[in-house]
Amino acid sequence: MKRFQQLSGPIKIGLAAAALAIALVLIGIAKGTVPANPLSVLLALLIGGVSWFSVVWAIATAARDVEEDLASVPPAEND
């Protein structure tokens, strides 16, 4: 648990999104949308988890970077 706390915010958010994607893939598998052979199931889980993690991690990282940039800009003076 201590290692999870050491992860950055974007990675934590990406892992949560990957877990959600895997859950949705499992629902799809249960409904029969994925062929029952093990390779198809593994690829569906891998593609769903990795793609959602990557996209959400990239968005969260960009948002964090923008927030850090905005925090470093001095406030504008009123005329």
Biopython code that builds the backbone (N, CA, C, O; Angstrom):
import numpy as np
from Bio.PDB.StructureBuilder import StructureBuilder

atoms = [
    (1, "MET", "N", (0.818, -1.192, 0.000)),
    (1, "MET", "CA", (0.000, 0.000, 0.000)),
    (1, "MET", "C", (0.864, 1.259, 0.000)),
    (1, "MET", "O", (0.481, 2.289, -0.554)),
    (2, "LYS", "N", (2.034, 1.161, 0.629)),
    (2, "LYS", "CA", (2.910, 2.319, 0.687)),
    (2, "LYS", "C", (3.415, 2.679, -0.706)),
    (2, "LYS", "O", (3.584, 3.859, -1.015)),
    (3, "ARG", "N", (3.655, 1.685, -1.542)),
    (3, "ARG", "CA", (4.128, 1.961, -2.903)),
    (3, "ARG", "C", (3.057, 2.668, -3.720)),
    (3, "ARG", "O", (3.379, 3.517, -4.551)),
    (4, "PHE", "N", (1.787, 2.332, -3.498)),
    (4, "PHE", "CA", (0.704, 2.996, -4.217)),
    (4, "PHE", "C", (0.658, 4.469, -3.847)),
    (4, "PHE", "O", (0.384, 5.311, -4.701)),
    (5, "GLN", "N", (0.919, 4.789, -2.604)),
    (5, "GLN", "CA", (0.897, 6.186, -2.163)),
    (5, "GLN", "C", (2.050, 6.978, -2.770)),
    (5, "GLN", "O", (1.963, 8.202, -2.877)),
    (6, "GLN", "N", (3.118, 6.311, -3.163)),
    (6, "GLN", "CA", (4.265, 6.988, -3.753)),
    (6, "GLN", "C", (4.066, 7.300, -5.233)),
    (6, "GLN", "O", (4.836, 8.069, -5.810)),
    (7, "LEU", "N", (3.044, 6.713, -5.853)),
    (7, "LEU", "CA", (2.791, 6.959, -7.269)),
    (7, "LEU", "C", (2.254, 8.368, -7.461)),
    (7, "LEU", "O", (1.622, 8.933, -6.569)),
    (8, "SER", "N", (2.515, 8.929, -8.636)),
    (8, "SER", "CA", (2.016, 10.275, -8.928)),
    (8, "SER", "C", (0.508, 10.233, -9.177)),
    (8, "SER", "O", (-0.070, 9.179, -9.441)),
    (9, "GLY", "N", (-0.100, 11.392, -9.085)),
    (9, "GLY", "CA", (-1.541, 11.499, -9.305)),
    (9, "GLY", "C", (-1.990, 10.995, -10.659)),
    (9, "GLY", "O", (-2.954, 10.234, -10.733)),
    (10, "PRO", "N", (-1.315, 11.398, -11.754)),
    (10, "PRO", "CA", (-1.737, 10.898, -13.065)),
    (10, "PRO", "C", (-1.664, 9.373, -13.198)),
    (10, "PRO", "O", (-2.503, 8.770, -13.867)),
    (11, "ILE", "N", (-0.681, 8.757, -12.575)),
    (11, "ILE", "CA", (-0.590, 7.293, -12.647)),
    (11, "ILE", "C", (-1.729, 6.653, -11.861)),
    (11, "ILE", "O", (-2.303, 5.658, -12.304)),
    (12, "LYS", "N", (-2.059, 7.207, -10.712)),
    (12, "LYS", "CA", (-3.188, 6.676, -9.932)),
    (12, "LYS", "C", (-4.489, 6.787, -10.711)),
    (12, "LYS", "O", (-5.296, 5.857, -10.721)),
    (13, "ILE", "N", (-4.690, 7.930, -11.366)),
    (13, "ILE", "CA", (-5.898, 8.125, -12.164)),
    (13, "ILE", "C", (-5.903, 7.161, -13.354)),
    (13, "ILE", "O", (-6.943, 6.598, -13.694)),
    (14, "GLY", "N", (-4.744, 6.975, -13.983)),
    (14, "GLY", "CA", (-4.639, 6.037, -15.095)),
    (14, "GLY", "C", (-4.933, 4.605, -14.676)),
    (14, "GLY", "O", (-5.586, 3.862, -15.409)),
    (15, "LEU", "N", (-4.455, 4.218, -13.504)),
    (15, "LEU", "CA", (-4.734, 2.867, -13.005)),
    (15, "LEU", "C", (-6.220, 2.673, -12.708)),
    (15, "LEU", "O", (-6.777, 1.602, -12.953)),
    (16, "ALA", "N", (-6.852, 3.715, -12.182)),
    (16, "ALA", "CA", (-8.300, 3.628, -11.925)),
    (16, "ALA", "C", (-9.063, 3.474, -13.235)),
    (16, "ALA", "O", (-10.011, 2.692, -13.314)),
    (17, "ALA", "N", (-8.655, 4.216, -14.264)),
    (17, "ALA", "CA", (-9.304, 4.106, -15.571)),
    (17, "ALA", "C", (-9.060, 2.727, -16.179)),
    (17, "ALA", "O", (-9.961, 2.150, -16.788)),
    (18, "ALA", "N", (-7.861, 2.201, -16.019)),
    (18, "ALA", "CA", (-7.561, 0.865, -16.544)),
    (18, "ALA", "C", (-8.401, -0.192, -15.835)),
    (18, "ALA", "O", (-8.878, -1.135, -16.466)),
    (19, "ALA", "N", (-8.581, -0.038, -14.535)),
    (19, "ALA", "CA", (-9.419, -0.985, -13.785)),
    (19, "ALA", "C", (-10.865, -0.925, -14.276)),
    (19, "ALA", "O", (-11.524, -1.955, -14.412)),
    (20, "LEU", "N", (-11.352, 0.287, -14.538)),
    (20, "LEU", "CA", (-12.707, 0.439, -15.071)),
    (20, "LEU", "C", (-12.814, -0.197, -16.450)),
    (20, "LEU", "O", (-13.800, -0.873, -16.747)),
    (21, "ALA", "N", (-11.809, 0.013, -17.295)),
    (21, "ALA", "CA", (-11.813, -0.574, -18.636)),
    (21, "ALA", "C", (-11.818, -2.090, -18.568)),
    (21, "ALA", "O", (-12.538, -2.748, -19.320)),
    (22, "ILE", "N", (-11.020, -2.644, -17.672)),
    (22, "ILE", "CA", (-10.978, -4.102, -17.535)),
    (22, "ILE", "C", (-12.320, -4.628, -17.061)),
    (22, "ILE", "O", (-12.772, -5.679, -17.515)),
    (23, "ALA", "N", (-12.964, -3.902, -16.144)),
    (23, "ALA", "CA", (-14.294, -4.314, -15.684)),
    (23, "ALA", "C", (-15.293, -4.296, -16.840)),
    (23, "ALA", "O", (-16.108, -5.209, -16.977)),
    (24, "LEU", "N", (-15.228, -3.261, -17.665)),
    (24, "LEU", "CA", (-16.134, -3.189, -18.816)),
    (24, "LEU", "C", (-15.838, -4.292, -19.829)),
    (24, "LEU", "O", (-16.761, -4.841, -20.429)),
    (25, "VAL", "N", (-14.572, -4.618, -20.023)),
    (25, "VAL", "CA", (-14.219, -5.715, -20.922)),
    (25, "VAL", "C", (-14.745, -7.036, -20.365)),
    (25, "VAL", "O", (-15.245, -7.873, -21.117)),
    (26, "LEU", "N", (-14.637, -7.222, -19.067)),
    (26, "LEU", "CA", (-15.158, -8.452, -18.456)),
    (26, "LEU", "C", (-16.670, -8.564, -18.641)),
    (26, "LEU", "O", (-17.198, -9.655, -18.854)),
    (27, "ILE", "N", (-17.355, -7.436, -18.558)),
    (27, "ILE", "CA", (-18.803, -7.448, -18.812)),
    (27, "ILE", "C", (-19.060, -7.831, -20.270)),
    (27, "ILE", "O", (-19.964, -8.614, -20.560)),
    (28, "GLY", "N", (-18.267, -7.278, -21.180)),
    (28, "GLY", "CA", (-18.402, -7.636, -22.589)),
    (28, "GLY", "C", (-18.123, -9.107, -22.838)),
    (28, "GLY", "O", (-18.793, -9.745, -23.648)),
    (29, "ILE", "N", (-17.137, -9.638, -22.143)),
    (29, "ILE", "CA", (-16.828, -11.061, -22.282)),
    (29, "ILE", "C", (-17.999, -11.901, -21.784)),
    (29, "ILE", "O", (-18.377, -12.891, -22.411)),
    (30, "ALA", "N", (-18.566, -11.496, -20.652)),
    (30, "ALA", "CA", (-19.696, -12.241, -20.089)),
    (30, "ALA", "C", (-20.911, -12.199, -21.017)),
    (30, "ALA", "O", (-21.685, -13.154, -21.074)),
    (31, "LYS", "N", (-21.076, -11.101, -21.738)),
    (31, "LYS", "CA", (-22.202, -10.987, -22.671)),
    (31, "LYS", "C", (-21.944, -11.726, -23.978)),
    (31, "LYS", "O", (-22.861, -11.891, -24.782)),
    (32, "GLY", "N", (-20.716, -12.170, -24.201)),
    (32, "GLY", "CA", (-20.408, -12.970, -25.378)),
    (32, "GLY", "C", (-19.894, -12.185, -26.563)),
    (32, "GLY", "O", (-19.873, -12.713, -27.675)),
    (33, "THR", "N", (-19.480, -10.943, -26.372)),
    (33, "THR", "CA", (-18.990, -10.151, -27.498)),
    (33, "THR", "C", (-17.545, -10.476, -27.863)),
    (33, "THR", "O", (-17.071, -10.075, -28.926)),
    (34, "VAL", "N", (-16.846, -11.196, -26.997)),
    (34, "VAL", "CA", (-15.465, -11.608, -27.254)),
    (34, "VAL", "C", (-15.448, -13.124, -27.384)),
    (34, "VAL", "O", (-16.045, -13.818, -26.561)),
    (35, "PRO", "N", (-14.771, -13.654, -28.411)),
    (35, "PRO", "CA", (-14.678, -15.113, -28.514)),
    (35, "PRO", "C", (-14.081, -15.731, -27.244)),
    (35, "PRO", "O", (-13.268, -15.104, -26.565)),
    (36, "ALA", "N", (-14.480, -16.928, -26.941)),
    (36, "ALA", "CA", (-14.126, -17.545, -25.668)),
    (36, "ALA", "C", (-12.702, -18.090, -25.605)),
    (36, "ALA", "O", (-12.312, -18.619, -24.564)),
    (37, "ASN", "N", (-11.914, -17.986, -26.662)),
    (37, "ASN", "CA", (-10.567, -18.545, -26.550)),
    (37, "ASN", "C", (-9.684, -17.626, -25.698)),
    (37, "ASN", "O", (-9.868, -16.409, -25.703)),
    (38, "PRO", "N", (-8.740, -18.199, -24.977)),
    (38, "PRO", "CA", (-7.939, -17.427, -24.009)),
    (38, "PRO", "C", (-7.151, -16.270, -24.624)),
    (38, "PRO", "O", (-7.002, -15.229, -23.985)),
    (39, "LEU", "N", (-6.652, -16.424, -25.832)),
    (39, "LEU", "CA", (-5.884, -15.346, -26.452)),
    (39, "LEU", "C", (-6.762, -14.128, -26.731)),
    (39, "LEU", "O", (-6.334, -12.993, -26.520)),
    (40, "SER", "N", (-7.978, -14.356, -27.199)),
    (40, "SER", "CA", (-8.900, -13.249, -27.457)),
    (40, "SER", "C", (-9.253, -12.517, -26.172)),
    (40, "SER", "O", (-9.306, -11.287, -26.146)),
    (41, "VAL", "N", (-9.492, -13.266, -25.114)),
    (41, "VAL", "CA", (-9.820, -12.668, -23.815)),
    (41, "VAL", "C", (-8.633, -11.854, -23.311)),
    (41, "VAL", "O", (-8.804, -10.725, -22.850)),
    (42, "LEU", "N", (-7.433, -12.421, -23.396)),
    (42, "LEU", "CA", (-6.234, -11.721, -22.937)),
    (42, "LEU", "C", (-6.000, -10.441, -23.738)),
    (42, "LEU", "O", (-5.701, -9.397, -23.159)),
    (43, "LEU", "N", (-6.132, -10.512, -25.048)),
    (43, "LEU", "CA", (-5.933, -9.332, -25.886)),
    (43, "LEU", "C", (-6.991, -8.267, -25.612)),
    (43, "LEU", "O", (-6.673, -7.078, -25.591)),
    (44, "ALA", "N", (-8.227, -8.668, -25.404)),
    (44, "ALA", "CA", (-9.285, -7.700, -25.094)),
    (44, "ALA", "C", (-8.982, -6.989, -23.779)),
    (44, "ALA", "O", (-9.124, -5.770, -23.685)),
    (45, "LEU", "N", (-8.567, -7.746, -22.766)),
    (45, "LEU", "CA", (-8.226, -7.137, -21.476)),
    (45, "LEU", "C", (-7.015, -6.223, -21.605)),
    (45, "LEU", "O", (-6.996, -5.130, -21.039)),
    (46, "LEU", "N", (-6.011, -6.663, -22.342)),
    (46, "LEU", "CA", (-4.790, -5.880, -22.505)),
    (46, "LEU", "C", (-5.047, -4.590, -23.290)),
    (46, "LEU", "O", (-4.608, -3.515, -22.883)),
    (47, "ILE", "N", (-5.746, -4.700, -24.396)),
    (47, "ILE", "CA", (-6.027, -3.515, -25.212)),
    (47, "ILE", "C", (-6.893, -2.527, -24.440)),
    (47, "ILE", "O", (-6.615, -1.328, -24.440)),
    (48, "GLY", "N", (-7.931, -3.017, -23.787)),
    (48, "GLY", "CA", (-8.802, -2.120, -23.020)),
    (48, "GLY", "C", (-8.075, -1.428, -21.888)),
    (48, "GLY", "O", (-8.176, -0.210, -21.740)),
    (49, "GLY", "N", (-7.345, -2.182, -21.087)),
    (49, "GLY", "CA", (-6.647, -1.601, -19.941)),
    (49, "GLY", "C", (-5.530, -0.652, -20.335)),
    (49, "GLY", "O", (-5.420, 0.442, -19.780)),
    (50, "VAL", "N", (-4.705, -1.054, -21.280)),
    (50, "VAL", "CA", (-3.558, -0.229, -21.668)),
    (50, "VAL", "C", (-4.014, 1.044, -22.382)),
    (50, "VAL", "O", (-3.475, 2.121, -22.129)),
    (51, "SER", "N", (-4.994, 0.929, -23.263)),
    (51, "SER", "CA", (-5.418, 2.124, -24.003)),
    (51, "SER", "C", (-6.082, 3.135, -23.075)),
    (51, "SER", "O", (-5.803, 4.330, -23.173)),
    (52, "TRP", "N", (-6.948, 2.688, -22.185)),
    (52, "TRP", "CA", (-7.580, 3.619, -21.252)),
    (52, "TRP", "C", (-6.544, 4.216, -20.317)),
    (52, "TRP", "O", (-6.582, 5.416, -20.045)),
    (53, "PHE", "N", (-5.616, 3.402, -19.818)),
    (53, "PHE", "CA", (-4.567, 3.937, -18.950)),
    (53, "PHE", "C", (-3.780, 5.020, -19.673)),
    (53, "PHE", "O", (-3.554, 6.099, -19.123)),
    (54, "SER", "N", (-3.363, 4.739, -20.901)),
    (54, "SER", "CA", (-2.527, 5.680, -21.652)),
    (54, "SER", "C", (-3.223, 7.012, -21.891)),
    (54, "SER", "O", (-2.637, 8.072, -21.666)),
    (55, "VAL", "N", (-4.456, 6.961, -22.340)),
    (55, "VAL", "CA", (-5.187, 8.194, -22.647)),
    (55, "VAL", "C", (-5.441, 9.003, -21.385)),
    (55, "VAL", "O", (-5.186, 10.207, -21.356)),
    (56, "VAL", "N", (-5.935, 8.358, -20.353)),
    (56, "VAL", "CA", (-6.262, 9.083, -19.116)),
    (56, "VAL", "C", (-4.994, 9.593, -18.443)),
    (56, "VAL", "O", (-4.991, 10.699, -17.904)),
    (57, "TRP", "N", (-3.916, 8.809, -18.464)),
    (57, "TRP", "CA", (-2.644, 9.264, -17.890)),
    (57, "TRP", "C", (-2.142, 10.509, -18.623)),
    (57, "TRP", "O", (-1.692, 11.464, -17.991)),
    (58, "ALA", "N", (-2.220, 10.499, -19.958)),
    (58, "ALA", "CA", (-1.748, 11.646, -20.741)),
    (58, "ALA", "C", (-2.566, 12.898, -20.437)),
    (58, "ALA", "O", (-2.002, 13.982, -20.291)),
    (59, "ILE", "N", (-3.874, 12.761, -20.342)),
    (59, "ILE", "CA", (-4.724, 13.914, -20.037)),
    (59, "ILE", "C", (-4.441, 14.433, -18.633)),
    (59, "ILE", "O", (-4.328, 15.642, -18.433)),
    (60, "ALA", "N", (-4.325, 13.534, -17.661)),
    (60, "ALA", "CA", (-4.054, 13.955, -16.283)),
    (60, "ALA", "C", (-2.684, 14.609, -16.161)),
    (60, "ALA", "O", (-2.526, 15.576, -15.416)),
    (61, "THR", "N", (-1.700, 14.099, -16.875)),
    (61, "THR", "CA", (-0.366, 14.695, -16.845)),
    (61, "THR", "C", (-0.385, 16.091, -17.455)),
    (61, "THR", "O", (0.228, 17.014, -16.919)),
    (62, "ALA", "N", (-1.084, 16.246, -18.568)),
    (62, "ALA", "CA", (-1.187, 17.565, -19.198)),
    (62, "ALA", "C", (-1.901, 18.552, -18.281)),
    (62, "ALA", "O", (-1.488, 19.706, -18.165)),
    (63, "ALA", "N", (-2.962, 18.104, -17.637)),
    (63, "ALA", "CA", (-3.692, 18.986, -16.717)),
    (63, "ALA", "C", (-2.811, 19.394, -15.539)),
    (63, "ALA", "O", (-2.834, 20.550, -15.117)),
    (64, "ARG", "N", (-2.039, 18.453, -15.011)),
    (64, "ARG", "CA", (-1.134, 18.771, -13.907)),
    (64, "ARG", "C", (-0.065, 19.770, -14.345)),
    (64, "ARG", "O", (0.261, 20.701, -13.609)),
    (65, "ASP", "N", (0.473, 19.573, -15.534)),
    (65, "ASP", "CA", (1.491, 20.492, -16.047)),
    (65, "ASP", "C", (0.933, 21.899, -16.233)),
    (65, "ASP", "O", (1.605, 22.882, -15.920)),
    (66, "VAL", "N", (-0.281, 21.998, -16.736)),
    (66, "VAL", "CA", (-0.901, 23.315, -16.914)),
    (66, "VAL", "C", (-1.113, 23.983, -15.562)),
    (66, "VAL", "O", (-0.857, 25.177, -15.409)),
    (67, "GLU", "N", (-1.577, 23.219, -14.588)),
    (67, "GLU", "CA", (-1.780, 23.784, -13.251)),
    (67, "GLU", "C", (-0.460, 24.267, -12.651)),
    (67, "GLU", "O", (-0.415, 25.324, -12.023)),
    (68, "GLU", "N", (0.595, 23.510, -12.838)),
    (68, "GLU", "CA", (1.905, 23.930, -12.333)),
    (68, "GLU", "C", (2.391, 25.187, -13.047)),
    (68, "GLU", "O", (2.963, 26.077, -12.417)),
    (69, "ASP", "N", (2.164, 25.265, -14.363)),
    (69, "ASP", "CA", (2.558, 26.455, -15.117)),
    (69, "ASP", "C", (1.773, 27.679, -14.659)),
    (69, "ASP", "O", (2.337, 28.762, -14.503)),
    (70, "LEU", "N", (0.483, 27.507, -14.446)),
    (70, "LEU", "CA", (-0.341, 28.628, -13.995)),
    (70, "LEU", "C", (0.042, 29.076, -12.591)),
    (70, "LEU", "O", (-0.037, 30.263, -12.274)),
    (71, "ALA", "N", (0.452, 28.142, -11.756)),
    (71, "ALA", "CA", (0.855, 28.496, -10.394)),
    (71, "ALA", "C", (2.167, 29.275, -10.389)),
    (71, "ALA", "O", (2.423, 30.043, -9.463)),
    (72, "SER", "N", (2.995, 29.086, -11.405)),
    (72, "SER", "CA", (4.293, 29.765, -11.426)),
    (72, "SER", "C", (4.221, 31.161, -12.053)),
    (72, "SER", "O", (5.186, 31.921, -11.972)),
    (73, "VAL", "N", (3.096, 31.505, -12.672)),
    (73, "VAL", "CA", (2.944, 32.826, -13.287)),
    (73, "VAL", "C", (2.500, 33.818, -12.214)),
    (73, "VAL", "O", (1.537, 33.561, -11.490)),
    (74, "PRO", "N", (3.190, 34.937, -12.111)),
    (74, "PRO", "CA", (2.764, 35.933, -11.117)),
    (74, "PRO", "C", (1.409, 36.525, -11.506)),
    (74, "PRO", "O", (1.093, 36.632, -12.691)),
    (75, "PRO", "N", (0.615, 36.906, -10.517)),
    (75, "PRO", "CA", (-0.686, 37.493, -10.830)),
    (75, "PRO", "C", (-0.546, 38.821, -11.568)),
    (75, "PRO", "O", (0.389, 39.582, -11.317)),
    (76, "ALA", "N", (-1.460, 39.089, -12.461)),
    (76, "ALA", "CA", (-1.421, 40.323, -13.227)),
    (76, "ALA", "C", (-1.841, 41.486, -12.337)),
    (76, "ALA", "O", (-2.724, 41.356, -11.488)),
    (77, "GLU", "N", (-1.191, 42.622, -12.550)),
    (77, "GLU", "CA", (-1.531, 43.815, -11.774)),
    (77, "GLU", "C", (-2.713, 44.518, -12.420)),
    (77, "GLU", "O", (-2.806, 44.604, -13.644)),
    (78, "ASN", "N", (-3.599, 45.011, -11.598)),
    (78, "ASN", "CA", (-4.751, 45.769, -12.107)),
    (78, "ASN", "C", (-4.322, 47.202, -12.403)),
    (78, "ASN", "O", (-3.552, 47.792, -11.645)),
    (79, "ASP", "N", (-4.811, 47.751, -13.484)),
    (79, "ASP", "CA", (-4.456, 49.124, -13.854)),
    (79, "ASP", "C", (-5.261, 50.130, -13.063)),
    (79, "ASP", "O", (-5.093, 51.335, -13.244)),
]
sb = StructureBuilder()
sb.init_structure("model")
sb.init_model(0)
sb.init_chain("A")
sb.init_seg("    ")
for serial, (resi, resn, name, xyz) in enumerate(atoms, 1):
    if name == "N":
        sb.init_residue(resn, " ", resi, " ")
    sb.init_atom(name, np.array(xyz, "f"), 0.0, 1.0, " ", f" {name:<3s}", serial, name[0])
structure = sb.get_structure()
